[in-house]
């Protein structure tokens, strides 16, 4: 079974997904984890919204 969880920023997607993962012994693929691992180490303090949007789009294209 596949669950696709979508929603607005801050709506609880990650929290819900982690709970669902625990209950079903599932696997979680999260763009949050991908972004933190792949991109945040390269972020400078002056990078803003456009930087995030570009990197999120890259992650979505990979997924």
PDB file of N, CA, C and O in Angstrom:
ATOM      1  N   UNK A   1       0.849  -1.175   0.000  1.00  0.00           N
ATOM      2  CA  UNK A   1       0.000   0.000   0.000  1.00  0.00           C
ATOM      3  C   UNK A   1       0.893   1.236   0.000  1.00  0.00           C
ATOM      4  O   UNK A   1       1.938   1.256   0.651  1.00  0.00           O
ATOM      5  N   UNK A   2       0.485   2.242  -0.718  1.00  0.00           N
ATOM      6  CA  UNK A   2       1.223   3.491  -0.830  1.00  0.00           C
ATOM      7  C   UNK A   2       0.350   4.628  -0.312  1.00  0.00           C
ATOM      8  O   UNK A   2      -0.818   4.751  -0.680  1.00  0.00           O
ATOM      9  N   UNK A   3       0.937   5.457   0.549  1.00  0.00           N
ATOM     10  CA  UNK A   3       0.250   6.651   1.054  1.00  0.00           C
ATOM     11  C   UNK A   3       1.035   7.860   0.569  1.00  0.00           C
ATOM     12  O   UNK A   3       2.241   7.943   0.804  1.00  0.00           O
ATOM     13  N   UNK A   4       0.383   8.791  -0.096  1.00  0.00           N
ATOM     14  CA  UNK A   4       1.002  10.037  -0.525  1.00  0.00           C
ATOM     15  C   UNK A   4       0.417  11.143   0.340  1.00  0.00           C
ATOM     16  O   UNK A   4      -0.774  11.443   0.263  1.00  0.00           O
ATOM     17  N   UNK A   5       1.257  11.738   1.152  1.00  0.00           N
ATOM     18  CA  UNK A   5       0.807  12.773   2.084  1.00  0.00           C
ATOM     19  C   UNK A   5       1.221  14.134   1.522  1.00  0.00           C
ATOM     20  O   UNK A   5       2.403  14.376   1.280  1.00  0.00           O
ATOM     21  N   UNK A   6       0.252  15.012   1.317  1.00  0.00           N
ATOM     22  CA  UNK A   6       0.520  16.351   0.801  1.00  0.00           C
ATOM     23  C   UNK A   6      -0.227  17.372   1.647  1.00  0.00           C
ATOM     24  O   UNK A   6      -1.230  17.048   2.283  1.00  0.00           O
ATOM     25  N   UNK A   7       0.260  18.593   1.651  1.00  0.00           N
ATOM     26  CA  UNK A   7      -0.414  19.646   2.397  1.00  0.00           C
ATOM     27  C   UNK A   7       0.453  20.881   2.497  1.00  0.00           C
ATOM     28  O   UNK A   7       1.590  20.898   2.026  1.00  0.00           O
ATOM     29  N   UNK A   8      -0.086  21.901   3.106  1.00  0.00           N
ATOM     30  CA  UNK A   8       0.618  23.168   3.273  1.00  0.00           C
ATOM     31  C   UNK A   8       1.773  23.041   4.256  1.00  0.00           C
ATOM     32  O   UNK A   8       1.812  22.126   5.079  1.00  0.00           O
ATOM     33  N   UNK A   9       2.707  23.971   4.156  1.00  0.00           N
ATOM     34  CA  UNK A   9       3.819  24.040   5.092  1.00  0.00           C
ATOM     35  C   UNK A   9       3.277  24.194   6.509  1.00  0.00           C
ATOM     36  O   UNK A   9       2.407  25.026   6.767  1.00  0.00           O
ATOM     37  N   UNK A  10       3.800  23.384   7.418  1.00  0.00           N
ATOM     38  CA  UNK A  10       3.399  23.473   8.821  1.00  0.00           C
ATOM     39  C   UNK A  10       2.079  22.808   9.149  1.00  0.00           C
ATOM     40  O   UNK A  10       1.562  22.990  10.251  1.00  0.00           O
ATOM     41  N   UNK A  11       1.516  22.038   8.223  1.00  0.00           N
ATOM     42  CA  UNK A  11       0.198  21.437   8.456  1.00  0.00           C
ATOM     43  C   UNK A  11       0.252  20.105   9.197  1.00  0.00           C
ATOM     44  O   UNK A  11      -0.789  19.549   9.546  1.00  0.00           O
ATOM     45  N   UNK A  12       1.462  19.587   9.442  1.00  0.00           N
ATOM     46  CA  UNK A  12       1.581  18.339  10.195  1.00  0.00           C
ATOM     47  C   UNK A  12       1.870  17.109   9.349  1.00  0.00           C
ATOM     48  O   UNK A  12       1.732  15.983   9.827  1.00  0.00           O
ATOM     49  N   UNK A  13       2.264  17.307   8.110  1.00  0.00           N
ATOM     50  CA  UNK A  13       2.544  16.172   7.214  1.00  0.00           C
ATOM     51  C   UNK A  13       3.632  15.265   7.770  1.00  0.00           C
ATOM     52  O   UNK A  13       3.479  14.044   7.787  1.00  0.00           O
ATOM     53  N   UNK A  14       4.723  15.856   8.221  1.00  0.00           N
ATOM     54  CA  UNK A  14       5.845  15.062   8.725  1.00  0.00           C
ATOM     55  C   UNK A  14       5.459  14.326   9.993  1.00  0.00           C
ATOM     56  O   UNK A  14       5.791  13.152  10.151  1.00  0.00           O
ATOM     57  N   UNK A  15       4.766  14.993  10.892  1.00  0.00           N
ATOM     58  CA  UNK A  15       4.322  14.355  12.129  1.00  0.00           C
ATOM     59  C   UNK A  15       3.398  13.188  11.827  1.00  0.00           C
ATOM     60  O   UNK A  15       3.581  12.094  12.359  1.00  0.00           O
ATOM     61  N   UNK A  16       2.418  13.415  10.984  1.00  0.00           N
ATOM     62  CA  UNK A  16       1.481  12.354  10.613  1.00  0.00           C
ATOM     63  C   UNK A  16       2.204  11.206   9.918  1.00  0.00           C
ATOM     64  O   UNK A  16       1.951  10.037  10.209  1.00  0.00           O
ATOM     65  N   UNK A  17       3.095  11.540   9.009  1.00  0.00           N
ATOM     66  CA  UNK A  17       3.822  10.513   8.256  1.00  0.00           C
ATOM     67  C   UNK A  17       4.689   9.652   9.161  1.00  0.00           C
ATOM     68  O   UNK A  17       4.770   8.438   8.973  1.00  0.00           O
ATOM     69  N   UNK A  18       5.333  10.270  10.135  1.00  0.00           N
ATOM     70  CA  UNK A  18       6.151   9.500  11.081  1.00  0.00           C
ATOM     71  C   UNK A  18       5.293   8.577  11.937  1.00  0.00           C
ATOM     72  O   UNK A  18       5.693   7.449  12.224  1.00  0.00           O
ATOM     73  N   UNK A  19       4.120   9.046  12.346  1.00  0.00           N
ATOM     74  CA  UNK A  19       3.197   8.197  13.110  1.00  0.00           C
ATOM     75  C   UNK A  19       2.713   7.027  12.254  1.00  0.00           C
ATOM     76  O   UNK A  19       2.663   5.891  12.725  1.00  0.00           O
ATOM     77  N   UNK A  20       2.360   7.300  11.010  1.00  0.00           N
ATOM     78  CA  UNK A  20       1.905   6.260  10.092  1.00  0.00           C
ATOM     79  C   UNK A  20       3.016   5.242   9.832  1.00  0.00           C
ATOM     80  O   UNK A  20       2.768   4.037   9.778  1.00  0.00           O
ATOM     81  N   UNK A  21       4.221   5.732   9.675  1.00  0.00           N
ATOM     82  CA  UNK A  21       5.374   4.845   9.472  1.00  0.00           C
ATOM     83  C   UNK A  21       5.526   3.889  10.649  1.00  0.00           C
ATOM     84  O   UNK A  21       5.734   2.691  10.459  1.00  0.00           O
ATOM     85  N   UNK A  22       5.422   4.417  11.856  1.00  0.00           N
ATOM     86  CA  UNK A  22       5.553   3.578  13.056  1.00  0.00           C
ATOM     87  C   UNK A  22       4.444   2.536  13.147  1.00  0.00           C
ATOM     88  O   UNK A  22       4.702   1.375  13.466  1.00  0.00           O
ATOM     89  N   UNK A  23       3.225   2.946  12.870  1.00  0.00           N
ATOM     90  CA  UNK A  23       2.079   2.037  12.982  1.00  0.00           C
ATOM     91  C   UNK A  23       2.090   0.934  11.931  1.00  0.00           C
ATOM     92  O   UNK A  23       1.626  -0.177  12.189  1.00  0.00           O
ATOM     93  N   UNK A  24       2.618   1.235  10.747  1.00  0.00           N
ATOM     94  CA  UNK A  24       2.551   0.278   9.640  1.00  0.00           C
ATOM     95  C   UNK A  24       3.888  -0.392   9.338  1.00  0.00           C
ATOM     96  O   UNK A  24       3.986  -1.228   8.440  1.00  0.00           O
ATOM     97  N   UNK A  25       4.922  -0.014  10.104  1.00  0.00           N
ATOM     98  CA  UNK A  25       6.287  -0.499   9.825  1.00  0.00           C
ATOM     99  C   UNK A  25       6.671  -0.182   8.382  1.00  0.00           C
ATOM    100  O   UNK A  25       7.282  -0.996   7.690  1.00  0.00           O
ATOM    101  N   UNK A  26       6.302   1.008   7.952  1.00  0.00           N
ATOM    102  CA  UNK A  26       6.527   1.425   6.569  1.00  0.00           C
ATOM    103  C   UNK A  26       7.857   2.120   6.366  1.00  0.00           C
ATOM    104  O   UNK A  26       8.687   2.204   7.271  1.00  0.00           O
ATOM    105  N   UNK A  27       8.032   2.608   5.176  1.00  0.00           N
ATOM    106  CA  UNK A  27       9.214   3.360   4.781  1.00  0.00           C
ATOM    107  C   UNK A  27       8.766   4.779   4.455  1.00  0.00           C
ATOM    108  O   UNK A  27       7.750   4.981   3.790  1.00  0.00           O
ATOM    109  N   UNK A  28       9.518   5.741   4.920  1.00  0.00           N
ATOM    110  CA  UNK A  28       9.162   7.143   4.714  1.00  0.00           C
ATOM    111  C   UNK A  28      10.171   7.799   3.777  1.00  0.00           C
ATOM    112  O   UNK A  28      11.375   7.782   4.035  1.00  0.00           O
ATOM    113  N   UNK A  29       9.675   8.370   2.703  1.00  0.00           N
ATOM    114  CA  UNK A  29      10.481   9.186   1.804  1.00  0.00           C
ATOM    115  C   UNK A  29       9.998  10.618   1.990  1.00  0.00           C
ATOM    116  O   UNK A  29       8.870  10.948   1.623  1.00  0.00           O
ATOM    117  N   UNK A  30      10.839  11.460   2.551  1.00  0.00           N
ATOM    118  CA  UNK A  30      10.427  12.814   2.892  1.00  0.00           C
ATOM    119  C   UNK A  30      11.338  13.835   2.232  1.00  0.00           C
ATOM    120  O   UNK A  30      12.562  13.732   2.307  1.00  0.00           O
ATOM    121  N   UNK A  31      10.735  14.813   1.590  1.00  0.00           N
ATOM    122  CA  UNK A  31      11.522  15.879   0.982  1.00  0.00           C
ATOM    123  C   UNK A  31      12.265  16.673   2.055  1.00  0.00           C
ATOM    124  O   UNK A  31      13.325  17.236   1.778  1.00  0.00           O
ATOM    125  N   UNK A  32      11.725  16.728   3.279  1.00  0.00           N
ATOM    126  CA  UNK A  32      12.402  17.431   4.369  1.00  0.00           C
ATOM    127  C   UNK A  32      13.774  16.820   4.623  1.00  0.00           C
ATOM    128  O   UNK A  32      14.766  17.541   4.733  1.00  0.00           O
ATOM    129  N   UNK A  33      13.832  15.511   4.716  1.00  0.00           N
ATOM    130  CA  UNK A  33      15.094  14.814   4.962  1.00  0.00           C
ATOM    131  C   UNK A  33      16.056  15.031   3.800  1.00  0.00           C
ATOM    132  O   UNK A  33      17.242  15.291   4.006  1.00  0.00           O
ATOM    133  N   UNK A  34      15.548  14.923   2.593  1.00  0.00           N
ATOM    134  CA  UNK A  34      16.397  15.122   1.414  1.00  0.00           C
ATOM    135  C   UNK A  34      16.992  16.525   1.422  1.00  0.00           C
ATOM    136  O   UNK A  34      18.193  16.686   1.208  1.00  0.00           O
ATOM    137  N   UNK A  35      16.175  17.530   1.663  1.00  0.00           N
ATOM    138  CA  UNK A  35      16.665  18.910   1.645  1.00  0.00           C
ATOM    139  C   UNK A  35      17.692  19.167   2.739  1.00  0.00           C
ATOM    140  O   UNK A  35      18.714  19.804   2.486  1.00  0.00           O
ATOM    141  N   UNK A  36      17.437  18.685   3.944  1.00  0.00           N
ATOM    142  CA  UNK A  36      18.383  18.886   5.046  1.00  0.00           C
ATOM    143  C   UNK A  36      19.723  18.239   4.741  1.00  0.00           C
ATOM    144  O   UNK A  36      20.775  18.819   5.008  1.00  0.00           O
ATOM    145  N   UNK A  37      19.682  17.046   4.184  1.00  0.00           N
ATOM    146  CA  UNK A  37      20.910  16.304   3.910  1.00  0.00           C
ATOM    147  C   UNK A  37      21.655  16.842   2.692  1.00  0.00           C
ATOM    148  O   UNK A  37      22.872  17.026   2.733  1.00  0.00           O
ATOM    149  N   UNK A  38      20.931  17.089   1.624  1.00  0.00           N
ATOM    150  CA  UNK A  38      21.585  17.458   0.370  1.00  0.00           C
ATOM    151  C   UNK A  38      21.944  18.936   0.255  1.00  0.00           C
ATOM    152  O   UNK A  38      22.964  19.270  -0.348  1.00  0.00           O
ATOM    153  N   UNK A  39      21.140  19.817   0.810  1.00  0.00           N
ATOM    154  CA  UNK A  39      21.303  21.226   0.497  1.00  0.00           C
ATOM    155  C   UNK A  39      21.667  22.142   1.662  1.00  0.00           C
ATOM    156  O   UNK A  39      22.419  23.095   1.457  1.00  0.00           O
ATOM    157  N   UNK A  40      21.173  21.901   2.860  1.00  0.00           N
ATOM    158  CA  UNK A  40      21.419  22.841   3.953  1.00  0.00           C
ATOM    159  C   UNK A  40      22.893  23.032   4.288  1.00  0.00           C
ATOM    160  O   UNK A  40      23.274  24.132   4.686  1.00  0.00           O
ATOM    161  N   UNK A  41      23.748  22.004   4.144  1.00  0.00           N
ATOM    162  CA  UNK A  41      25.171  22.248   4.418  1.00  0.00           C
ATOM    163  C   UNK A  41      25.778  23.322   3.503  1.00  0.00           C
ATOM    164  O   UNK A  41      26.782  23.935   3.868  1.00  0.00           O
ATOM    165  N   UNK A  42      25.192  23.559   2.332  1.00  0.00           N
ATOM    166  CA  UNK A  42      25.712  24.539   1.375  1.00  0.00           C
ATOM    167  C   UNK A  42      25.029  25.899   1.468  1.00  0.00           C
ATOM    168  O   UNK A  42      25.402  26.825   0.749  1.00  0.00           O
ATOM    169  N   UNK A  43      24.045  26.030   2.332  1.00  0.00           N
ATOM    170  CA  UNK A  43      23.286  27.277   2.427  1.00  0.00           C
ATOM    171  C   UNK A  43      24.092  28.338   3.162  1.00  0.00           C
ATOM    172  O   UNK A  43      24.698  28.069   4.198  1.00  0.00           O
ATOM    173  N   UNK A  44      24.089  29.542   2.614  1.00  0.00           N
ATOM    174  CA  UNK A  44      24.741  30.659   3.298  1.00  0.00           C
ATOM    175  C   UNK A  44      23.675  31.479   4.034  1.00  0.00           C
ATOM    176  O   UNK A  44      22.491  31.394   3.706  1.00  0.00           O
ATOM    177  N   UNK A  45      24.087  32.262   5.015  1.00  0.00           N
ATOM    178  CA  UNK A  45      23.117  33.065   5.778  1.00  0.00           C
ATOM    179  C   UNK A  45      22.332  34.057   4.918  1.00  0.00           C
ATOM    180  O   UNK A  45      21.247  34.485   5.310  1.00  0.00           O
ATOM    181  N   UNK A  46      22.864  34.425   3.757  1.00  0.00           N
ATOM    182  CA  UNK A  46      22.173  35.407   2.915  1.00  0.00           C
ATOM    183  C   UNK A  46      21.206  34.774   1.921  1.00  0.00           C
ATOM    184  O   UNK A  46      20.442  35.482   1.265  1.00  0.00           O
ATOM    185  N   UNK A  47      21.231  33.439   1.801  1.00  0.00           N
ATOM    186  CA  UNK A  47      20.300  32.766   0.893  1.00  0.00           C
ATOM    187  C   UNK A  47      18.881  32.885   1.437  1.00  0.00           C
ATOM    188  O   UNK A  47      18.639  32.693   2.628  1.00  0.00           O
ATOM    189  N   UNK A  48      17.955  33.203   0.548  1.00  0.00           N
ATOM    190  CA  UNK A  48      16.577  33.412   0.975  1.00  0.00           C
ATOM    191  C   UNK A  48      15.592  32.459   0.332  1.00  0.00           C
ATOM    192  O   UNK A  48      15.921  31.317   0.010  1.00  0.00           O
ATOM    193  N   UNK A  49      14.396  32.945   0.154  1.00  0.00           N
ATOM    194  CA  UNK A  49      13.269  32.146  -0.343  1.00  0.00           C
ATOM    195  C   UNK A  49      13.567  31.516  -1.703  1.00  0.00           C
ATOM    196  O   UNK A  49      13.296  30.333  -1.910  1.00  0.00           O
ATOM    197  N   UNK A  50      14.120  32.295  -2.625  1.00  0.00           N
ATOM    198  CA  UNK A  50      14.402  31.783  -3.971  1.00  0.00           C
ATOM    199  C   UNK A  50      15.374  30.613  -3.918  1.00  0.00           C
ATOM    200  O   UNK A  50      15.233  29.658  -4.682  1.00  0.00           O
ATOM    201  N   UNK A  51      16.350  30.677  -3.032  1.00  0.00           N
ATOM    202  CA  UNK A  51      17.312  29.581  -2.866  1.00  0.00           C
ATOM    203  C   UNK A  51      16.574  28.308  -2.471  1.00  0.00           C
ATOM    204  O   UNK A  51      16.793  27.244  -3.050  1.00  0.00           O
ATOM    205  N   UNK A  52      15.697  28.432  -1.477  1.00  0.00           N
ATOM    206  CA  UNK A  52      14.930  27.267  -1.024  1.00  0.00           C
ATOM    207  C   UNK A  52      14.046  26.713  -2.137  1.00  0.00           C
ATOM    208  O   UNK A  52      14.004  25.500  -2.346  1.00  0.00           O
ATOM    209  N   UNK A  53      13.347  27.580  -2.847  1.00  0.00           N
ATOM    210  CA  UNK A  53      12.446  27.123  -3.905  1.00  0.00           C
ATOM    211  C   UNK A  53      13.201  26.376  -5.004  1.00  0.00           C
ATOM    212  O   UNK A  53      12.727  25.352  -5.496  1.00  0.00           O
ATOM    213  N   UNK A  54      14.361  26.879  -5.385  1.00  0.00           N
ATOM    214  CA  UNK A  54      15.166  26.210  -6.412  1.00  0.00           C
ATOM    215  C   UNK A  54      15.599  24.819  -5.955  1.00  0.00           C
ATOM    216  O   UNK A  54      15.543  23.860  -6.724  1.00  0.00           O
ATOM    217  N   UNK A  55      16.026  24.717  -4.708  1.00  0.00           N
ATOM    218  CA  UNK A  55      16.518  23.436  -4.200  1.00  0.00           C
ATOM    219  C   UNK A  55      15.379  22.443  -3.946  1.00  0.00           C
ATOM    220  O   UNK A  55      15.554  21.238  -4.128  1.00  0.00           O
ATOM    221  N   UNK A  56      14.245  22.934  -3.537  1.00  0.00           N
ATOM    222  CA  UNK A  56      13.078  22.059  -3.375  1.00  0.00           C
ATOM    223  C   UNK A  56      12.656  21.514  -4.735  1.00  0.00           C
ATOM    224  O   UNK A  56      12.321  20.337  -4.859  1.00  0.00           O
ATOM    225  N   UNK A  57      12.673  22.366  -5.746  1.00  0.00           N
ATOM    226  CA  UNK A  57      12.311  21.902  -7.095  1.00  0.00           C
ATOM    227  C   UNK A  57      13.273  20.809  -7.565  1.00  0.00           C
ATOM    228  O   UNK A  57      12.846  19.832  -8.180  1.00  0.00           O
ATOM    229  N   UNK A  58      14.559  20.968  -7.283  1.00  0.00           N
ATOM    230  CA  UNK A  58      15.532  19.933  -7.650  1.00  0.00           C
ATOM    231  C   UNK A  58      15.189  18.609  -6.971  1.00  0.00           C
ATOM    232  O   UNK A  58      15.218  17.553  -7.604  1.00  0.00           O
ATOM    233  N   UNK A  59      14.867  18.671  -5.693  1.00  0.00           N
ATOM    234  CA  UNK A  59      14.516  17.449  -4.958  1.00  0.00           C
ATOM    235  C   UNK A  59      13.275  16.798  -5.540  1.00  0.00           C
ATOM    236  O   UNK A  59      13.234  15.581  -5.725  1.00  0.00           O
ATOM    237  N   UNK A  60      12.270  17.601  -5.828  1.00  0.00           N
ATOM    238  CA  UNK A  60      11.035  17.056  -6.392  1.00  0.00           C
ATOM    239  C   UNK A  60      11.293  16.393  -7.740  1.00  0.00           C
ATOM    240  O   UNK A  60      10.686  15.370  -8.056  1.00  0.00           O
ATOM    241  N   UNK A  61      12.178  16.963  -8.525  1.00  0.00           N
ATOM    242  CA  UNK A  61      12.506  16.371  -9.825  1.00  0.00           C
ATOM    243  C   UNK A  61      13.194  15.019  -9.663  1.00  0.00           C
ATOM    244  O   UNK A  61      12.984  14.117 -10.473  1.00  0.00           O
ATOM    245  N   UNK A  62      14.006  14.876  -8.633  1.00  0.00           N
ATOM    246  CA  UNK A  62      14.671  13.600  -8.367  1.00  0.00           C
ATOM    247  C   UNK A  62      13.645  12.560  -7.935  1.00  0.00           C
ATOM    248  O   UNK A  62      13.671  11.417  -8.393  1.00  0.00           O
ATOM    249  N   UNK A  63      12.750  12.964  -7.057  1.00  0.00           N
ATOM    250  CA  UNK A  63      11.740  12.037  -6.536  1.00  0.00           C
ATOM    251  C   UNK A  63      10.834  11.616  -7.668  1.00  0.00           C
ATOM    252  O   UNK A  63       9.907  10.833  -7.458  1.00  0.00           O
TER     253      UNK A  63
END
